[in-house]
């Protein structure tokens, strides 16, 4: 198993938050689940810019951190749904704040990107 050469500083709240939310699609996944998108195929449709494999990997990481729980329904074909845990629900205000900041500053960021090209 991989062992970090430099130990993580989990005494800093920002580091803890970034550990959970790092990854391009995790905030989008949490937001989608909070809006009722529960099945992996629905998440793949809702976040069409992300590869299904990436969404599945990030779902697994969110499950490891206790942000989401996976419910497996017996039968054929197998049915899986994801739900937010109380800890996952507690991070939603942060995700909403990130979304609001992005919407507020969207035009500025686009202009800055275009200026660099």
Secondary structure, DSSP 8 states (H G I E B T S, - for coil): ----SS---TTSHHHHHHHHH-STTHHHHHHHHHTT--SHHHHHHHTTTS-HHHHHHHHHHHHHTTSEEEEEE-SSS-EEEEEE-HHHHHTHHHHHHHHHHHHHHHHHHHHHHHHH-
